[in-house]
Amino acid sequence: MRFYLLLLIPLFVLSWACKAGKYTPEAYEKKQVRFGSGGGFTGAVNTYCLLESGHLFQKPQLADT
């Protein structure tokens, strides 16, 4: 039983440590800077969002046709 417990504890810690950040641009209430580039023939747009906490998010999009 201890052997299985010793295997499960590191797996739990790794899964907790490797999870995605707790911030998302939509839920973040402090200051943000949004910038990007795109358009042209394909309509592809890359949008970046820099949060006050220092997290940077990228959101590539294709224009609706």
All heavy atoms as TSV, in Angstrom:
chain	resi	resn	atom	element	x	y	z
A	1	MET	N	N	0.827	-1.200	0.000
A	1	MET	CA	C	0.000	0.000	0.000
A	1	MET	C	C	0.870	1.262	0.000
A	1	MET	O	O	0.560	2.212	-0.688
A	1	MET	CB	C	-0.930	-0.050	1.221
A	1	MET	CG	C	-1.866	1.099	1.314
A	1	MET	SD	S	-3.069	0.952	-0.001
A	1	MET	CE	C	-4.120	2.269	0.386
A	2	ARG	N	N	1.940	1.249	0.783
A	2	ARG	CA	C	2.827	2.418	0.818
A	2	ARG	C	C	3.492	2.648	-0.532
A	2	ARG	O	O	3.727	3.784	-0.929
A	2	ARG	CB	C	3.891	2.240	1.897
A	2	ARG	CG	C	3.362	2.399	3.278
A	2	ARG	CD	C	4.477	2.349	4.263
A	2	ARG	NE	N	3.963	2.362	5.617
A	2	ARG	CZ	C	4.705	2.352	6.680
A	2	ARG	NH1	N	6.020	2.292	6.568
A	2	ARG	NH2	N	4.160	2.379	7.874
A	3	PHE	N	N	3.805	1.561	-1.218
A	3	PHE	CA	C	4.430	1.677	-2.535
A	3	PHE	C	C	3.531	2.458	-3.491
A	3	PHE	O	O	3.976	3.357	-4.202
A	3	PHE	CB	C	4.747	0.283	-3.082
A	3	PHE	CG	C	5.322	0.315	-4.463
A	3	PHE	CD1	C	6.620	0.735	-4.673
A	3	PHE	CD2	C	4.553	-0.054	-5.552
A	3	PHE	CE1	C	7.161	0.773	-5.952
A	3	PHE	CE2	C	5.079	-0.023	-6.829
A	3	PHE	CZ	C	6.385	0.389	-7.030
A	4	TYR	N	N	2.255	2.116	-3.517
A	4	TYR	CA	C	1.307	2.818	-4.389
A	4	TYR	C	C	1.135	4.262	-3.972
A	4	TYR	O	O	1.010	5.159	-4.810
A	4	TYR	CB	C	-0.047	2.103	-4.401
A	4	TYR	CG	C	0.018	0.760	-5.065
A	4	TYR	CD1	C	-0.218	-0.393	-4.347
A	4	TYR	CD2	C	0.328	0.640	-6.409
A	4	TYR	CE1	C	-0.154	-1.638	-4.950
A	4	TYR	CE2	C	0.398	-0.591	-7.023
A	4	TYR	CZ	C	0.162	-1.730	-6.290
A	4	TYR	OH	O	0.230	-2.947	-6.899
A	5	LEU	N	N	1.141	4.524	-2.700
A	5	LEU	CA	C	1.031	5.888	-2.203
A	5	LEU	C	C	2.251	6.700	-2.609
A	5	LEU	O	O	2.126	7.863	-3.009
A	5	LEU	CB	C	0.860	5.884	-0.686
A	5	LEU	CG	C	0.570	7.221	-0.039
A	5	LEU	CD1	C	-0.711	7.812	-0.608
A	5	LEU	CD2	C	0.459	7.069	1.461
A	6	LEU	N	N	3.420	6.083	-2.519
A	6	LEU	CA	C	4.639	6.772	-2.929
A	6	LEU	C	C	4.659	7.059	-4.426
A	6	LEU	O	O	5.284	8.016	-4.877
A	6	LEU	CB	C	5.869	5.951	-2.534
A	6	LEU	CG	C	6.167	5.888	-1.036
A	6	LEU	CD1	C	7.334	4.948	-0.786
A	6	LEU	CD2	C	6.454	7.263	-0.484
A	7	LEU	N	N	3.977	6.269	-5.214
A	7	LEU	CA	C	3.871	6.538	-6.648
A	7	LEU	C	C	2.829	7.606	-6.955
A	7	LEU	O	O	2.992	8.388	-7.885
A	7	LEU	CB	C	3.517	5.262	-7.407
A	7	LEU	CG	C	4.620	4.222	-7.537
A	7	LEU	CD1	C	4.080	2.988	-8.233
A	7	LEU	CD2	C	5.796	4.784	-8.293
A	8	LEU	N	N	1.773	7.642	-6.202
A	8	LEU	CA	C	0.695	8.584	-6.474
A	8	LEU	C	C	1.033	10.009	-6.054
A	8	LEU	O	O	0.598	10.959	-6.709
A	8	LEU	CB	C	-0.587	8.129	-5.781
A	8	LEU	CG	C	-1.254	6.912	-6.390
A	8	LEU	CD1	C	-2.471	6.513	-5.567
A	8	LEU	CD2	C	-1.653	7.172	-7.825
A	9	ILE	N	N	1.771	10.171	-4.995
A	9	ILE	CA	C	2.092	11.522	-4.510
A	9	ILE	C	C	2.874	12.321	-5.554
A	9	ILE	O	O	2.492	13.448	-5.870
A	9	ILE	CB	C	2.812	11.460	-3.152
A	9	ILE	CG1	C	1.816	11.015	-2.077
A	9	ILE	CG2	C	3.408	12.816	-2.787
A	9	ILE	CD1	C	2.429	10.784	-0.725
A	10	PRO	N	N	3.964	11.793	-6.134
A	10	PRO	CA	C	4.663	12.580	-7.168
A	10	PRO	C	C	3.790	12.861	-8.392
A	10	PRO	O	O	3.890	13.930	-8.984
A	10	PRO	CB	C	5.859	11.714	-7.549
A	10	PRO	CG	C	6.051	10.792	-6.406
A	10	PRO	CD	C	4.704	10.594	-5.810
A	11	LEU	N	N	2.944	11.925	-8.776
A	11	LEU	CA	C	2.056	12.173	-9.918
A	11	LEU	C	C	1.084	13.303	-9.630
A	11	LEU	O	O	0.808	14.138	-10.490
A	11	LEU	CB	C	1.304	10.895	-10.282
A	11	LEU	CG	C	2.144	9.796	-10.905
A	11	LEU	CD1	C	1.299	8.543	-11.107
A	11	LEU	CD2	C	2.742	10.259	-12.208
A	12	PHE	N	N	0.570	13.342	-8.428
A	12	PHE	CA	C	-0.344	14.418	-8.048
A	12	PHE	C	C	0.380	15.758	-8.043
A	12	PHE	O	O	-0.133	16.754	-8.568
A	12	PHE	CB	C	-0.948	14.134	-6.672
A	12	PHE	CG	C	-1.796	15.260	-6.158
A	12	PHE	CD1	C	-3.044	15.495	-6.696
A	12	PHE	CD2	C	-1.329	16.093	-5.160
A	12	PHE	CE1	C	-3.822	16.534	-6.243
A	12	PHE	CE2	C	-2.103	17.141	-4.700
A	12	PHE	CZ	C	-3.347	17.361	-5.245
A	13	VAL	N	N	1.572	15.788	-7.488
A	13	VAL	CA	C	2.338	17.036	-7.423
A	13	VAL	C	C	2.691	17.518	-8.824
A	13	VAL	O	O	2.567	18.708	-9.125
A	13	VAL	CB	C	3.606	16.845	-6.557
A	13	VAL	CG1	C	4.524	18.045	-6.657
A	13	VAL	CG2	C	3.226	16.597	-5.104
A	14	LEU	N	N	3.107	16.616	-9.701
A	14	LEU	CA	C	3.439	17.012	-11.065
A	14	LEU	C	C	2.216	17.508	-11.827
A	14	LEU	O	O	2.298	18.476	-12.570
A	14	LEU	CB	C	4.084	15.849	-11.811
A	14	LEU	CG	C	5.528	15.546	-11.446
A	14	LEU	CD1	C	5.985	14.290	-12.154
A	14	LEU	CD2	C	6.423	16.709	-11.783
A	15	SER	N	N	1.090	16.859	-11.656
A	15	SER	CA	C	-0.109	17.307	-12.366
A	15	SER	C	C	-0.565	18.662	-11.850
A	15	SER	O	O	-1.071	19.482	-12.603
A	15	SER	CB	C	-1.223	16.280	-12.230
A	15	SER	OG	O	-1.650	16.192	-10.896
A	16	TRP	N	N	-0.361	18.931	-10.586
A	16	TRP	CA	C	-0.742	20.231	-10.020
A	16	TRP	C	C	0.213	21.313	-10.484
A	16	TRP	O	O	-0.188	22.414	-10.817
A	16	TRP	CB	C	-0.759	20.145	-8.495
A	16	TRP	CG	C	-1.068	21.444	-7.845
A	16	TRP	CD1	C	-2.282	22.064	-7.780
A	16	TRP	CD2	C	-0.146	22.305	-7.178
A	16	TRP	NE1	N	-2.157	23.239	-7.108
A	16	TRP	CE2	C	-0.855	23.412	-6.723
A	16	TRP	CE3	C	1.212	22.226	-6.904
A	16	TRP	CZ2	C	-0.259	24.444	-6.023
A	16	TRP	CZ3	C	1.803	23.255	-6.218
A	16	TRP	CH2	C	1.084	24.339	-5.786
A	17	ALA	N	N	1.501	21.000	-10.557
A	17	ALA	CA	C	2.507	21.983	-10.930
A	17	ALA	C	C	2.466	22.313	-12.419
A	17	ALA	O	O	2.826	23.414	-12.814
A	17	ALA	CB	C	3.890	21.474	-10.545
A	18	CYS	N	N	2.020	21.388	-13.246
A	18	CYS	CA	C	2.046	21.582	-14.689
A	18	CYS	C	C	0.727	22.080	-15.260
A	18	CYS	O	O	0.576	22.168	-16.464
A	18	CYS	CB	C	2.431	20.276	-15.384
A	18	CYS	SG	S	4.095	19.751	-15.012
A	19	LYS	N	N	-0.223	22.382	-14.418
A	19	LYS	CA	C	-1.506	22.837	-14.941
A	19	LYS	C	C	-1.378	24.230	-15.542
A	19	LYS	O	O	-0.427	24.956	-15.281
A	19	LYS	CB	C	-2.570	22.829	-13.855
A	19	LYS	CG	C	-2.372	23.873	-12.776
A	19	LYS	CD	C	-3.493	23.824	-11.780
A	19	LYS	CE	C	-3.301	24.919	-10.739
A	19	LYS	NZ	N	-4.380	24.967	-9.822
A	20	ALA	N	N	-2.314	24.592	-16.357
A	20	ALA	CA	C	-2.298	25.895	-17.002
A	20	ALA	C	C	-2.443	26.987	-15.946
A	20	ALA	O	O	-2.952	26.760	-14.856
A	20	ALA	CB	C	-3.439	25.985	-18.007
A	21	GLY	N	N	-2.004	28.171	-16.326
A	21	GLY	CA	C	-2.074	29.295	-15.401
A	21	GLY	C	C	-3.483	29.600	-14.946
A	21	GLY	O	O	-4.457	29.284	-15.621
A	22	LYS	N	N	-3.595	30.251	-13.817
A	22	LYS	CA	C	-4.922	30.537	-13.293
A	22	LYS	C	C	-5.511	31.814	-13.877
A	22	LYS	O	O	-6.633	32.165	-13.587
A	22	LYS	CB	C	-4.873	30.622	-11.764
A	22	LYS	CG	C	-3.963	31.699	-11.219
A	22	LYS	CD	C	-3.931	31.656	-9.708
A	22	LYS	CE	C	-2.957	32.672	-9.162
A	22	LYS	NZ	N	-2.912	32.668	-7.720
A	23	TYR	N	N	-4.741	32.510	-14.693
A	23	TYR	CA	C	-5.227	33.742	-15.289
A	23	TYR	C	C	-5.645	33.507	-16.727
A	23	TYR	O	O	-4.985	32.789	-17.465
A	23	TYR	CB	C	-4.137	34.816	-15.280
A	23	TYR	CG	C	-3.660	35.190	-13.907
A	23	TYR	CD1	C	-2.378	34.917	-13.502
A	23	TYR	CD2	C	-4.506	35.832	-13.021
A	23	TYR	CE1	C	-1.924	35.266	-12.243
A	23	TYR	CE2	C	-4.071	36.182	-11.761
A	23	TYR	CZ	C	-2.785	35.902	-11.374
A	23	TYR	OH	O	-2.355	36.253	-10.134
A	24	THR	N	N	-6.728	34.119	-17.113
A	24	THR	CA	C	-7.119	34.184	-18.516
A	24	THR	C	C	-7.427	35.642	-18.808
A	24	THR	O	O	-7.862	36.376	-17.921
A	24	THR	CB	C	-8.353	33.322	-18.816
A	24	THR	OG1	O	-9.449	33.800	-18.039
A	24	THR	CG2	C	-8.093	31.858	-18.518
A	25	PRO	N	N	-7.229	36.089	-20.020
A	25	PRO	CA	C	-7.497	37.491	-20.328
A	25	PRO	C	C	-8.951	37.910	-20.067
A	25	PRO	O	O	-9.217	39.025	-19.657
A	25	PRO	CB	C	-7.163	37.605	-21.812
A	25	PRO	CG	C	-6.219	36.498	-22.073
A	25	PRO	CD	C	-6.614	35.394	-21.140
A	26	GLU	N	N	-9.871	36.987	-20.285
A	26	GLU	CA	C	-11.278	37.330	-20.094
A	26	GLU	C	C	-11.642	37.503	-18.619
A	26	GLU	O	O	-12.498	38.307	-18.274
A	26	GLU	CB	C	-12.176	36.252	-20.715
A	26	GLU	CG	C	-12.089	36.166	-22.218
A	26	GLU	CD	C	-10.859	35.410	-22.708
A	26	GLU	OE1	O	-10.276	34.634	-21.923
A	26	GLU	OE2	O	-10.474	35.619	-23.866
A	27	ALA	N	N	-11.016	36.742	-17.737
A	27	ALA	CA	C	-11.358	36.789	-16.318
A	27	ALA	C	C	-10.466	37.736	-15.522
A	27	ALA	O	O	-10.739	37.996	-14.362
A	27	ALA	CB	C	-11.257	35.387	-15.723
A	28	TYR	N	N	-9.419	38.253	-16.132
A	28	TYR	CA	C	-8.463	39.102	-15.420
A	28	TYR	C	C	-9.040	40.505	-15.290
A	28	TYR	O	O	-9.472	41.097	-16.273
A	28	TYR	CB	C	-7.142	39.123	-16.189
A	28	TYR	CG	C	-5.975	39.640	-15.391
A	28	TYR	CD1	C	-5.428	38.904	-14.370
A	28	TYR	CD2	C	-5.421	40.879	-15.677
A	28	TYR	CE1	C	-4.352	39.362	-13.645
A	28	TYR	CE2	C	-4.342	41.350	-14.970
A	28	TYR	CZ	C	-3.810	40.589	-13.947
A	28	TYR	OH	O	-2.747	41.058	-13.233
A	29	GLU	N	N	-9.028	41.058	-14.093
A	29	GLU	CA	C	-9.687	42.345	-13.855
A	29	GLU	C	C	-8.728	43.523	-13.778
A	29	GLU	O	O	-9.165	44.662	-13.736
A	29	GLU	CB	C	-10.512	42.266	-12.573
A	29	GLU	CG	C	-11.652	41.274	-12.680
A	29	GLU	CD	C	-12.474	41.182	-11.407
A	29	GLU	OE1	O	-12.149	41.875	-10.430
A	29	GLU	OE2	O	-13.438	40.408	-11.398
A	30	LYS	N	N	-7.414	43.265	-13.745
A	30	LYS	CA	C	-6.445	44.362	-13.690
A	30	LYS	C	C	-6.096	44.808	-15.102
A	30	LYS	O	O	-6.719	44.394	-16.070
A	30	LYS	CB	C	-5.208	43.911	-12.920
A	30	LYS	CG	C	-5.495	43.641	-11.454
A	30	LYS	CD	C	-4.240	43.291	-10.705
A	30	LYS	CE	C	-4.559	43.020	-9.242
A	30	LYS	NZ	N	-3.346	42.672	-8.484
A	31	LYS	N	N	-5.081	45.651	-15.216
A	31	LYS	CA	C	-4.713	46.226	-16.511
A	31	LYS	C	C	-4.206	45.169	-17.484
A	31	LYS	O	O	-3.558	44.211	-17.098
A	31	LYS	CB	C	-3.638	47.291	-16.320
A	31	LYS	CG	C	-4.113	48.487	-15.543
A	31	LYS	CD	C	-3.004	49.485	-15.380
A	31	LYS	CE	C	-3.482	50.660	-14.553
A	31	LYS	NZ	N	-2.395	51.635	-14.337
A	32	GLN	N	N	-4.519	45.388	-18.779
A	32	GLN	CA	C	-4.088	44.515	-19.866
A	32	GLN	C	C	-3.691	45.378	-21.057
A	32	GLN	O	O	-4.217	46.469	-21.237
A	32	GLN	CB	C	-5.188	43.595	-20.363
A	32	GLN	CG	C	-6.013	42.919	-19.382
A	32	GLN	CD	C	-7.082	42.039	-20.037
A	32	GLN	OE1	O	-7.089	41.811	-21.238
A	32	GLN	NE2	N	-7.971	41.539	-19.234
A	33	VAL	N	N	-2.780	44.857	-21.855
A	33	VAL	CA	C	-2.425	45.493	-23.118
A	33	VAL	C	C	-2.686	44.458	-24.200
A	33	VAL	O	O	-2.197	43.331	-24.122
A	33	VAL	CB	C	-0.944	45.924	-23.143
A	33	VAL	CG1	C	-0.575	46.490	-24.504
A	33	VAL	CG2	C	-0.672	46.938	-22.055
A	34	ARG	N	N	-3.469	44.825	-25.201
A	34	ARG	CA	C	-3.764	43.927	-26.318
A	34	ARG	C	C	-3.183	44.530	-27.593
A	34	ARG	O	O	-3.340	45.718	-27.856
A	34	ARG	CB	C	-5.265	43.741	-26.491
A	34	ARG	CG	C	-5.892	42.988	-25.337
A	34	ARG	CD	C	-7.388	42.833	-25.538
A	34	ARG	NE	N	-7.956	42.164	-24.395
A	34	ARG	CZ	C	-8.437	40.934	-24.416
A	34	ARG	NH1	N	-8.419	40.246	-25.541
A	34	ARG	NH2	N	-8.937	40.388	-23.336
A	35	PHE	N	N	-2.510	43.685	-28.355
A	35	PHE	CA	C	-1.922	44.126	-29.609
A	35	PHE	C	C	-1.866	42.942	-30.552
A	35	PHE	O	O	-2.061	41.800	-30.137
A	35	PHE	CB	C	-0.522	44.723	-29.390
A	35	PHE	CG	C	0.425	43.809	-28.656
A	35	PHE	CD1	C	1.303	43.005	-29.353
A	35	PHE	CD2	C	0.429	43.760	-27.270
A	35	PHE	CE1	C	2.176	42.153	-28.687
A	35	PHE	CE2	C	1.295	42.924	-26.590
A	35	PHE	CZ	C	2.172	42.118	-27.290
A	36	GLY	N	N	-1.635	43.219	-31.829
A	36	GLY	CA	C	-1.587	42.134	-32.786
A	36	GLY	C	C	-1.338	42.623	-34.189
A	36	GLY	O	O	-1.091	43.801	-34.416
A	37	SER	N	N	-1.411	41.684	-35.107
A	37	SER	CA	C	-1.223	42.006	-36.515
A	37	SER	C	C	-2.025	41.016	-37.339
A	37	SER	O	O	-2.416	39.964	-36.850
A	37	SER	CB	C	0.262	41.922	-36.894
A	37	SER	OG	O	0.714	40.590	-36.741
A	38	GLY	N	N	-2.249	41.382	-38.587
A	38	GLY	CA	C	-2.941	40.446	-39.453
A	38	GLY	C	C	-3.780	41.133	-40.487
A	38	GLY	O	O	-3.674	42.327	-40.723
A	39	GLY	N	N	-4.638	40.334	-41.089
A	39	GLY	CA	C	-5.492	40.825	-42.150
A	39	GLY	C	C	-4.985	40.322	-43.488
A	39	GLY	O	O	-4.523	39.193	-43.604
A	40	GLY	N	N	-5.057	41.166	-44.480
A	40	GLY	CA	C	-4.563	40.797	-45.798
A	40	GLY	C	C	-5.484	39.822	-46.510
A	40	GLY	O	O	-6.680	39.739	-46.235
A	41	PHE	N	N	-4.919	39.066	-47.428
A	41	PHE	CA	C	-5.696	38.184	-48.279
A	41	PHE	C	C	-6.378	37.065	-47.494
A	41	PHE	O	O	-7.537	36.745	-47.728
A	41	PHE	CB	C	-4.788	37.594	-49.364
A	41	PHE	CG	C	-5.509	36.681	-50.315
A	41	PHE	CD1	C	-6.367	37.196	-51.269
A	41	PHE	CD2	C	-5.348	35.315	-50.231
A	41	PHE	CE1	C	-7.043	36.358	-52.135
A	41	PHE	CE2	C	-6.017	34.473	-51.085
A	41	PHE	CZ	C	-6.862	34.998	-52.050
A	42	THR	N	N	-5.667	36.468	-46.539
A	42	THR	CA	C	-6.222	35.330	-45.798
A	42	THR	C	C	-7.113	35.762	-44.642
A	42	THR	O	O	-7.935	34.985	-44.174
A	42	THR	CB	C	-5.109	34.439	-45.233
A	42	THR	OG1	O	-4.332	35.189	-44.293
A	42	THR	CG2	C	-4.223	33.905	-46.333
A	43	GLY	N	N	-6.907	36.951	-44.130
A	43	GLY	CA	C	-7.688	37.402	-42.991
A	43	GLY	C	C	-7.200	36.838	-41.666
A	43	GLY	O	O	-7.857	36.977	-40.643
A	44	ALA	N	N	-6.045	36.168	-41.672
A	44	ALA	CA	C	-5.508	35.606	-40.430
A	44	ALA	C	C	-5.034	36.733	-39.518
A	44	ALA	O	O	-4.378	37.671	-39.955
A	44	ALA	CB	C	-4.353	34.662	-40.735
A	45	VAL	N	N	-5.370	36.632	-38.231
A	45	VAL	CA	C	-5.030	37.655	-37.256
A	45	VAL	C	C	-4.386	36.989	-36.051
A	45	VAL	O	O	-4.886	35.987	-35.543
A	45	VAL	CB	C	-6.296	38.426	-36.800
A	45	VAL	CG1	C	-5.950	39.446	-35.741
A	45	VAL	CG2	C	-6.978	39.084	-37.976
A	46	ASN	N	N	-3.261	37.533	-35.597
A	46	ASN	CA	C	-2.629	37.099	-34.351
A	46	ASN	C	C	-2.826	38.194	-33.319
A	46	ASN	O	O	-2.380	39.323	-33.521
A	46	ASN	CB	C	-1.129	36.849	-34.536
A	46	ASN	CG	C	-0.847	35.524	-35.192
A	46	ASN	OD1	O	-1.519	34.547	-34.907
A	46	ASN	ND2	N	0.123	35.489	-36.076
A	47	THR	N	N	-3.494	37.864	-32.240
A	47	THR	CA	C	-3.740	38.808	-31.169
A	47	THR	C	C	-2.965	38.360	-29.938
A	47	THR	O	O	-2.972	37.189	-29.580
A	47	THR	CB	C	-5.239	38.869	-30.830
A	47	THR	OG1	O	-5.955	39.182	-32.014
A	47	THR	CG2	C	-5.531	39.918	-29.781
A	48	TYR	N	N	-2.307	39.308	-29.283
A	48	TYR	CA	C	-1.559	39.042	-28.058
A	48	TYR	C	C	-2.168	39.855	-26.931
A	48	TYR	O	O	-2.645	40.973	-27.155
A	48	TYR	CB	C	-0.090	39.420	-28.225
A	48	TYR	CG	C	0.605	38.655	-29.320
A	48	TYR	CD1	C	0.634	39.135	-30.621
A	48	TYR	CD2	C	1.218	37.449	-29.046
A	48	TYR	CE1	C	1.262	38.427	-31.633
A	48	TYR	CE2	C	1.855	36.729	-30.057
A	48	TYR	CZ	C	1.872	37.232	-31.335
A	48	TYR	OH	O	2.484	36.528	-32.336
A	49	CYS	N	N	-2.144	39.298	-25.738
A	49	CYS	CA	C	-2.661	39.997	-24.572
A	49	CYS	C	C	-1.631	39.869	-23.453
A	49	CYS	O	O	-1.309	38.766	-23.023
A	49	CYS	CB	C	-4.001	39.400	-24.138
A	49	CYS	SG	S	-4.735	40.276	-22.757
A	50	LEU	N	N	-1.111	41.000	-22.983
A	50	LEU	CA	C	-0.135	41.038	-21.907
A	50	LEU	C	C	-0.836	41.533	-20.653
A	50	LEU	O	O	-1.370	42.640	-20.634
A	50	LEU	CB	C	1.027	41.957	-22.270
A	50	LEU	CG	C	2.102	42.145	-21.218
A	50	LEU	CD1	C	2.787	40.816	-20.908
A	50	LEU	CD2	C	3.112	43.181	-21.673
A	51	LEU	N	N	-0.864	40.691	-19.627
A	51	LEU	CA	C	-1.524	41.052	-18.371
A	51	LEU	C	C	-0.551	41.776	-17.456
A	51	LEU	O	O	0.663	41.656	-17.587
A	51	LEU	CB	C	-2.051	39.799	-17.668
A	51	LEU	CG	C	-2.985	38.904	-18.470
A	51	LEU	CD1	C	-3.459	37.742	-17.607
A	51	LEU	CD2	C	-4.158	39.672	-19.021
A	52	GLU	N	N	-1.085	42.534	-16.512
A	52	GLU	CA	C	-0.272	43.263	-15.556
A	52	GLU	C	C	0.596	42.313	-14.725
A	52	GLU	O	O	1.682	42.666	-14.276
A	52	GLU	CB	C	-1.168	44.090	-14.630
A	52	GLU	CG	C	-0.433	45.033	-13.713
A	52	GLU	CD	C	-1.357	45.896	-12.895
A	52	GLU	OE1	O	-2.534	45.523	-12.713
A	52	GLU	OE2	O	-0.901	46.937	-12.430
A	53	SER	N	N	0.148	41.075	-14.563
A	53	SER	CA	C	0.894	40.086	-13.797
A	53	SER	C	C	2.113	39.563	-14.556
A	53	SER	O	O	2.942	38.872	-13.982
A	53	SER	CB	C	-0.016	38.914	-13.438
A	53	SER	OG	O	-0.416	38.236	-14.610
A	54	GLY	N	N	2.217	39.869	-15.860
A	54	GLY	CA	C	3.343	39.420	-16.660
A	54	GLY	C	C	3.030	38.245	-17.565
A	54	GLY	O	O	3.857	37.847	-18.367
A	55	HIS	N	N	1.844	37.681	-17.469
A	55	HIS	CA	C	1.459	36.562	-18.331
A	55	HIS	C	C	1.152	37.090	-19.731
A	55	HIS	O	O	0.534	38.138	-19.889
A	55	HIS	CB	C	0.230	35.849	-17.768
A	55	HIS	CG	C	0.498	35.097	-16.516
A	55	HIS	ND1	N	0.438	35.672	-15.273
A	55	HIS	CD2	C	0.836	33.812	-16.310
A	55	HIS	CE1	C	0.715	34.773	-14.363
A	55	HIS	NE2	N	0.972	33.629	-14.962
A	56	LEU	N	N	1.593	36.344	-20.740
A	56	LEU	CA	C	1.363	36.719	-22.127
A	56	LEU	C	C	0.568	35.616	-22.806
A	56	LEU	O	O	0.925	34.436	-22.727
A	56	LEU	CB	C	2.692	36.922	-22.862
A	56	LEU	CG	C	2.608	37.312	-24.334
A	56	LEU	CD1	C	1.964	38.683	-24.487
A	56	LEU	CD2	C	3.987	37.288	-24.965
A	57	PHE	N	N	-0.508	35.991	-23.481
A	57	PHE	CA	C	-1.366	35.041	-24.176
A	57	PHE	C	C	-1.373	35.378	-25.665
A	57	PHE	O	O	-1.349	36.539	-26.045
A	57	PHE	CB	C	-2.806	35.104	-23.646
A	57	PHE	CG	C	-2.949	34.643	-22.229
A	57	PHE	CD1	C	-2.779	35.526	-21.181
A	57	PHE	CD2	C	-3.252	33.327	-21.955
A	57	PHE	CE1	C	-2.905	35.104	-19.872
A	57	PHE	CE2	C	-3.387	32.886	-20.646
A	57	PHE	CZ	C	-3.210	33.779	-19.612
A	58	GLN	N	N	-1.414	34.328	-26.502
A	58	GLN	CA	C	-1.518	34.499	-27.946
A	58	GLN	C	C	-2.792	33.833	-28.420
A	58	GLN	O	O	-3.139	32.730	-27.975
A	58	GLN	CB	C	-0.339	33.864	-28.667
A	58	GLN	CG	C	-0.455	33.953	-30.171
A	58	GLN	CD	C	0.557	33.108	-30.891
A	58	GLN	OE1	O	1.180	32.228	-30.325
A	58	GLN	NE2	N	0.732	33.380	-32.179
A	59	LYS	N	N	-3.494	34.494	-29.329
A	59	LYS	CA	C	-4.734	33.933	-29.868
A	59	LYS	C	C	-4.741	34.112	-31.384
A	59	LYS	O	O	-5.090	35.177	-31.888
A	59	LYS	CB	C	-5.941	34.607	-29.242
A	59	LYS	CG	C	-7.252	34.033	-29.662
A	59	LYS	CD	C	-8.406	34.694	-28.940
A	59	LYS	CE	C	-9.726	34.072	-29.318
A	59	LYS	NZ	N	-10.843	34.773	-28.721
A	60	PRO	N	N	-4.355	33.068	-32.134
A	60	PRO	CA	C	-4.433	33.178	-33.593
A	60	PRO	C	C	-5.874	32.953	-34.060
A	60	PRO	O	O	-6.600	32.139	-33.497
A	60	PRO	CB	C	-3.525	32.049	-34.075
A	60	PRO	CG	C	-3.488	31.066	-32.968
A	60	PRO	CD	C	-3.727	31.848	-31.699
A	61	GLN	N	N	-6.287	33.694	-35.060
A	61	GLN	CA	C	-7.664	33.576	-35.570
A	61	GLN	C	C	-7.657	33.658	-37.085
A	61	GLN	O	O	-6.846	34.368	-37.672
A	61	GLN	CB	C	-8.551	34.700	-35.046
A	61	GLN	CG	C	-8.777	34.667	-33.562
A	61	GLN	CD	C	-9.623	35.864	-33.128
A	61	GLN	OE1	O	-9.670	36.892	-33.781
A	61	GLN	NE2	N	-10.280	35.727	-32.004
A	62	LEU	N	N	-8.595	32.968	-37.682
A	62	LEU	CA	C	-8.856	33.122	-39.104
A	62	LEU	C	C	-10.178	33.847	-39.264
A	62	LEU	O	O	-11.118	33.612	-38.510
A	62	LEU	CB	C	-8.915	31.769	-39.809
A	62	LEU	CG	C	-7.603	31.023	-39.955
A	62	LEU	CD1	C	-7.827	29.653	-40.574
A	62	LEU	CD2	C	-6.636	31.829	-40.788
A	63	ALA	N	N	-10.250	34.712	-40.241
A	63	ALA	CA	C	-11.473	35.477	-40.472
A	63	ALA	C	C	-12.586	34.543	-40.926
A	63	ALA	O	O	-12.349	33.550	-41.618
A	63	ALA	CB	C	-11.231	36.569	-41.506
A	64	ASP	N	N	-13.815	34.850	-40.539
A	64	ASP	CA	C	-14.968	34.080	-41.005
A	64	ASP	C	C	-15.195	34.363	-42.480
A	64	ASP	O	O	-15.109	35.495	-42.930
A	64	ASP	CB	C	-16.231	34.472	-40.224
A	64	ASP	CG	C	-16.136	34.054	-38.765
A	64	ASP	OD1	O	-15.375	33.110	-38.466
A	64	ASP	OD2	O	-16.812	34.687	-37.932
A	65	THR	N	N	-15.488	33.302	-43.217
A	65	THR	CA	C	-15.746	33.491	-44.648
A	65	THR	C	C	-17.223	33.358	-44.926
A	65	THR	O	O	-17.955	32.726	-44.238
A	65	THR	CB	C	-14.959	32.465	-45.484
A	65	THR	OG1	O	-15.290	31.159	-45.045
A	65	THR	CG2	C	-13.477	32.722	-45.351
